[in-house]
């Protein structure tokens, strides 16, 4: 049964660069980028989920976490309809060495998904940043 997914996403910045993972939707033949983070579990705040997800995905700690905004994202991808409520958090990475590498590594709990710094100005219709509305929120 379809449901609304609640997410917490981290948007650490390195100048104009944003830390993202590169994904691919084979049903649309599209490569896309999205900040790290994930689902909020029952009984967990969005902020708690953010910290847990970044530990799980990249083994990093966050500092200076602050809510930038909330986006509602209705989309079609991976051959299904999706509906998300996305809490977007600005933050800093506690480990300064992460800022020194353009290619940060891979998501730890996944199958080789690359994590990298990418300029906010480098996203467009052919290389989109998801969720929809995120680039506008970050440009404010």
N, C-alpha and C positions, 0 to 999 in steps of 0.2 A: 504494500500500500504506500503511495507517495506520502512524503512528509516534508516539513520544513526543517532544514538542517541549520543549527546554530554554530557559527565558527568564530574563532579568535585568530586574527592574523597579525604578525609582527612586521613592521616596516622600518627596520634600521636603515639609516642612510650613511653614505660615504660621499659627501658633496652632493652631486646630482645623481649619484648611483643609488640603486635600491637593491637590497638582497632578495633574490627570487630563486625559484626552481624552474627548470625548463621541463614542460610536459608536452605530450603529444596525444591528440585525440584522433585515433585512426578512422573513426566514423566520419569525421569532417576533413580528414587529411590536413590537420592544422597543428602547428607547433605554437605553444602559448607559454606565458610566464605568469607565475603567481607567487606572492610572498609565502613564507613558511608559516605554519600554524595548522590548526585543525579543529575538530569537533569539540564542543563543550559537553562534558559528561554531566549527568544528573547530579545535583548537589554541589557542583563546582562552579565558581564564578568565571566569567570570561577571562579575567586577569590570571586566575589560577590555571586555567586551561592553556593560556598563552605560555606561561612558564613551563608547564609540563610538556607541551608539544615541542618547544624548542630544545628541551633536554632530550626528548626522544628522537627528534629528527636530526639534530646537529650536535648534540652534547654540549650546548652552550648555556650560559646563564645570562640573564638580562638585567639591566639597570635602567633607571630613568623611564620606566614604563608610564605612558600617559595615553589616554583614549583620545584619538583624533576624530572619530565619528563612527556611525553605524550605517551600513549600506544594506539595501534589500536587493537581492540578485535573483532574477528569474532568467533561466537560460535553458538551452538545449545543448547537450554534449554527451559524448560516449553513448550515443543512441538512446538517450532518455531525457525527459524533462527534469529540471532541477529548480529548487527554490531554497535560497539561503538567506539568513540574517547574519551579517558579517560585522563583528566588532573589530575595528582597525586600530591598532596601537602603535604609536611611535615608540621607539625604545633604542637603547644602546646595547651593544654586546660587551659583556664583561671582559672577554679575552681580546686585547687589542691586536693580536696577530691575525685575527680573522679579517681585519680591515686591510691588511697588507697583501692579501692574495686575491687576484681577480676571480679565479676558479676556486671556490672555498672547499669543495668536496662533493659528497653525495649524501642524500638523505639516508640516515642510518637504518630506518625501519622499512626500507623500500628496496626495489631492485635496480639500484644504480642511477637514480634520478639525480642529475647534476644540479648543484647549487652554486650560483655565481652572482657577481655584482653586475648590474646592467644599468645604463643611464636611463633615467625617467623619460628623457626626450627621444629615446630609441624605440619606443613602443608605437605601433600603428595598427592599421587593419590587417596587415599581413603577419605581424608579430605582436599580437595583442597582450595586454596586461589584464589579468582577471583578478578580482571580480569587476564587472562593468561599473564604471563610476569611480574606481580607485585612483586613476591618474588625475582626474579632476579634483578629488579630495586632497591629494598630495600637492597639487599645484597651488593650493590656497595659501 
